[in-house]
Amino acid sequence: MISTQLPPPPFDDGRGLYPERLAAAVPRGFNDLVREAAGMEGVTIAEFVRRALLHRLDQMSKTENL
């Protein structure tokens, strides 16, 4: 099962709550769509992407339990 609950880092190393980075190649225009969607929700692009990925991982874990 995939856990969508992310624990806080066990120590403060100055990198905040999200010390790891993720990069992905995306189709042309994708960044603009994500920027627009994030703006509509009033969050940063990074927060929008985190929420979207966690939502998808949560969906996957629920279908594994069927």
CNS distance restraints for C-alpha pairs under 8 A (distance, minus, plus):
assign (resid   1 and name CA) (resid  61 and name CA) 5.55 0.50 0.50
assign (resid   1 and name CA) (resid  64 and name CA) 7.08 0.50 0.50
assign (resid   1 and name CA) (resid  65 and name CA) 7.86 0.50 0.50
assign (resid   2 and name CA) (resid  57 and name CA) 6.82 0.50 0.50
assign (resid   2 and name CA) (resid  58 and name CA) 7.29 0.50 0.50
assign (resid   2 and name CA) (resid  60 and name CA) 7.74 0.50 0.50
assign (resid   2 and name CA) (resid  61 and name CA) 5.41 0.50 0.50
assign (resid   3 and name CA) (resid  57 and name CA) 7.97 0.50 0.50
assign (resid   3 and name CA) (resid  58 and name CA) 7.50 0.50 0.50
assign (resid   3 and name CA) (resid  61 and name CA) 7.66 0.50 0.50
assign (resid   4 and name CA) (resid  54 and name CA) 5.88 0.50 0.50
assign (resid   4 and name CA) (resid  57 and name CA) 6.63 0.50 0.50
assign (resid   4 and name CA) (resid  58 and name CA) 5.95 0.50 0.50
assign (resid   8 and name CA) (resid  17 and name CA) 6.20 0.50 0.50
assign (resid   9 and name CA) (resid  17 and name CA) 6.53 0.50 0.50
assign (resid  12 and name CA) (resid  16 and name CA) 7.08 0.50 0.50
assign (resid  15 and name CA) (resid  19 and name CA) 5.18 0.50 0.50
assign (resid  26 and name CA) (resid  30 and name CA) 6.28 0.50 0.50
assign (resid  26 and name CA) (resid  31 and name CA) 7.76 0.50 0.50
assign (resid  29 and name CA) (resid  33 and name CA) 6.48 0.50 0.50
assign (resid  30 and name CA) (resid  34 and name CA) 6.22 0.50 0.50
assign (resid  31 and name CA) (resid  35 and name CA) 5.99 0.50 0.50
assign (resid  32 and name CA) (resid  36 and name CA) 6.12 0.50 0.50
assign (resid  33 and name CA) (resid  37 and name CA) 6.14 0.50 0.50
assign (resid  34 and name CA) (resid  38 and name CA) 5.96 0.50 0.50
assign (resid  34 and name CA) (resid  45 and name CA) 6.67 0.50 0.50
assign (resid  34 and name CA) (resid  48 and name CA) 7.72 0.50 0.50
assign (resid  34 and name CA) (resid  49 and name CA) 7.92 0.50 0.50
assign (resid  35 and name CA) (resid  39 and name CA) 6.10 0.50 0.50
assign (resid  35 and name CA) (resid  44 and name CA) 7.99 0.50 0.50
assign (resid  35 and name CA) (resid  45 and name CA) 5.81 0.50 0.50
assign (resid  36 and name CA) (resid  40 and name CA) 6.25 0.50 0.50
assign (resid  37 and name CA) (resid  41 and name CA) 6.44 0.50 0.50
assign (resid  37 and name CA) (resid  48 and name CA) 7.91 0.50 0.50
assign (resid  38 and name CA) (resid  42 and name CA) 6.01 0.50 0.50
assign (resid  38 and name CA) (resid  43 and name CA) 5.30 0.50 0.50
assign (resid  38 and name CA) (resid  44 and name CA) 5.96 0.50 0.50
assign (resid  38 and name CA) (resid  45 and name CA) 5.50 0.50 0.50
assign (resid  38 and name CA) (resid  47 and name CA) 7.99 0.50 0.50
assign (resid  38 and name CA) (resid  48 and name CA) 5.54 0.50 0.50
assign (resid  39 and name CA) (resid  43 and name CA) 6.13 0.50 0.50
assign (resid  39 and name CA) (resid  44 and name CA) 7.23 0.50 0.50
assign (resid  39 and name CA) (resid  45 and name CA) 7.94 0.50 0.50
assign (resid  43 and name CA) (resid  47 and name CA) 6.13 0.50 0.50
assign (resid  43 and name CA) (resid  48 and name CA) 6.32 0.50 0.50
assign (resid  44 and name CA) (resid  48 and name CA) 6.19 0.50 0.50
assign (resid  45 and name CA) (resid  49 and name CA) 6.19 0.50 0.50
assign (resid  46 and name CA) (resid  50 and name CA) 6.15 0.50 0.50
assign (resid  47 and name CA) (resid  51 and name CA) 6.13 0.50 0.50
assign (resid  48 and name CA) (resid  52 and name CA) 6.14 0.50 0.50
assign (resid  49 and name CA) (resid  53 and name CA) 6.08 0.50 0.50
assign (resid  50 and name CA) (resid  54 and name CA) 6.06 0.50 0.50
assign (resid  51 and name CA) (resid  55 and name CA) 5.97 0.50 0.50
assign (resid  52 and name CA) (resid  56 and name CA) 6.27 0.50 0.50
assign (resid  53 and name CA) (resid  57 and name CA) 6.12 0.50 0.50
assign (resid  54 and name CA) (resid  58 and name CA) 6.01 0.50 0.50
assign (resid  55 and name CA) (resid  59 and name CA) 6.30 0.50 0.50
assign (resid  56 and name CA) (resid  60 and name CA) 6.27 0.50 0.50
assign (resid  57 and name CA) (resid  61 and name CA) 6.23 0.50 0.50
assign (resid  58 and name CA) (resid  62 and name CA) 6.32 0.50 0.50
assign (resid  59 and name CA) (resid  63 and name CA) 6.42 0.50 0.50
assign (resid  60 and name CA) (resid  64 and name CA) 6.36 0.50 0.50
assign (resid  61 and name CA) (resid  65 and name CA) 6.68 0.50 0.50
assign (resid  62 and name CA) (resid  66 and name CA) 7.06 0.50 0.50
